[in-house]
Amino acid sequence: MSLEKKTQGKRQKRICQVVLEHFEQQYTAELGDAWSSVRDVLTSPWCWQHALLLNRFSQSPGLESSLAEQGYQPAFPAALPYLPAAFRCYTTTAPARFPAQKHQPGRLKDYYLLNAASLLPVLALEVEDGEDVLDLCAAPGGKSVAILQCACPGRFHCNEYDDLRSRWLEQTIESFIPDPLINLIRFSKLDGRQIGDLQPEFYDKVLVDAPCSNDRSWLFSADPQQAVLRLMQRKELSSLQFQLLRSAVKALRPGGSLVYSTCTLSRAENSDVISLILNCCSNVMPVDMSGMARGVSQEFTLLSGMQQHELLVLPEKGRAWGPMYVAKLKKVIVKCVILIHVDKPDIFENHSANETHMHSPKFLIAVGNSEFARSEAEMLRTVSEPKLTGEPDLKQVVTEKLRCEIEIYIDLSFLRANLNQSLTLSVGSEGEKLEGSAATAFNNDVTQSGFKQQRVMETDRKTAKQQKAIVPSKVTFT
């Protein structure tokens, strides 16, 4: 019997048929013709490839020349948007596996064996020295190690909820990172879904390498009953992934970047999760990764038809990397400028001493840095009238509806022309107040009264007519 037949015999004993049948149905529908070649690689462990990520903290003279003699070449030869000089990875087209190094306390390993595609989320994250970084689901630690090969974060938080995997994570870091740097790393076993509430807007970069239906390992589940249970629970994974991603958004500072990754082909756990977070979080925007996709397209097979903010690596023979899904998002400050165009004096009506009723303004025009702000402001025109307790806080009301940071502009010419009621305007953090009748107050020099005069933005010149505006945070009519 040939070696190939012996290997195939072992393979048939190891493959879990119930998982393969499930994947066959799902991925034929999602990947089309591409699934056939992907399936051949995933079910053929002898053709799998392994990359070596060299440890910059370990002195290993002669290692790179030895790798070259064995046919290994530097990975990522094409220009990438981000590829630090200290980041060194070697790959080979042959399905060889370099000998693994055992963990030895007090001694650093020279290299980390991994699937080369698993480095793409790290390169997409683009960590710079001094940044505060969170690896939300960090075990077994390969991506944490890779981040530290790229840069030295100011603060590095490695979190892993599972106790056993958390110990695995710490051992991995201990094997590759010197003690002085380890002392700057925070390890935790928190529920990743809660970190955003515990540490809001704390990190510059966040990596969410989410728990997923790991296609490679699931295909070789040793226990068929466990495999069936996994498949039954698979539908719940996307909900967990969304909750982790939402927590990561909360933990991210405005202007910071987030990378989401999985090692599954499943659309429900990949693109669908990203689409859901983009629809639910107005302060998150997709980041174009097409430059990175072009740079790695010669080494990795990428699924065509993906959005510019995502990529999916498909394993194929000779380039048996993946599966690996990567998406990049950025947290932004969505500023929506609201122009309240008043032509009625009854925007506010006091119904009792403790309750104020707010009517929708006649016109509501939004200009800002996102289409979301414009569409949501339009929606405000038709919302049911909210009942408030105490003074109506315009900024709070509109912020709750828009779910974004806003500025409120009131057209002064219409207030001058139509309002003769007494009012109180509270402006800014110091809460300066202007009291008296509207006609008298607005005919005065409002800048001397503590108000900031601004011109309405030119985005809607026809309606706004470039009227001067004040920016109140509270308006109370009496």
Number of C-alpha atoms within 10 A of each C-alpha: 5 7 8 10 10 10 13 16 11 11 16 13 11 14 20 21 16 16 19 18 11 13 20 14 10 16 19 14 11 13 17 10 11 15 21 14 13 20 19 14 22 26 20 15 16 15 19 23 24 23 27 24 25 23 24 17 15 15 11 13 9 8 13 17 10 11 17 14 10 13 12 20 17 16 18 19 12 13 12 16 14 14 16 15 8 14 18 20 23 21 24 21 18 17 17 16 15 15 7 11 13 8 14 11 9 10 13 20 22 19 23 22 18 19 20 24 25 24 18 20 25 25 21 23 22 18 23 17 12 13 17 21 29 27 24 27 26 27 24 19 22 21 22 23 22 23 25 23 22 22 17 18 22 13 17 24 20 24 23 26 17 14 12 11 17 22 15 17 23 18 16 21 22 20 23 26 21 15 12 8 12 15 10 14 17 12 19 16 16 16 15 25 19 17 19 20 13 13 14 16 17 19 25 23 26 27 27 24 25 23 17 19 21 15 18 17 12 18 21 22 19 14 9 15 10 12 19 16 10 15 16 10 11 15 13 11 16 21 14 18 24 21 17 24 27 20 23 31 26 22 25 26 21 19 13 23 27 29 26 25 25 25 24 22 27 22 16 15 27 27 20 14 20 22 12 12 18 16 12 12 15 20 21 22 19 19 18 15 19 15 12 18 22 13 16 20 13 13 19 22 19 21 13 10 8 12 13 15 18 23 25 28 27 27 26 23 18 16 22 27 25 28 25 25 28 25 26 23 24 19 23 19 16 21 17 26 22 24 25 21 20 21 17 14 14 15 14 18 15 16 9 10 8 10 15 20 19 19 16 17 18 12 15 18 21 26 20 17 13 17 13 18 25 19 14 17 22 15 13 16 16 10 11 10 12 12 12 14 12 14 15 21 17 17 19 15 14 20 15 11 14 21 17 18 17 20 18 20 24 19 23 19 15 16 19 16 14 15 18 15 14 16 18 18 19 21 19 14 7 8 13 14 17 19 14 14 17 21 16 13 17 16 10 10 11 14 10 8 13 16 20 14 14 13 14 22 18 12 13 14 11 8 13 18 13 16 17 16 20 20 21 23 19 19 18 19 20 11
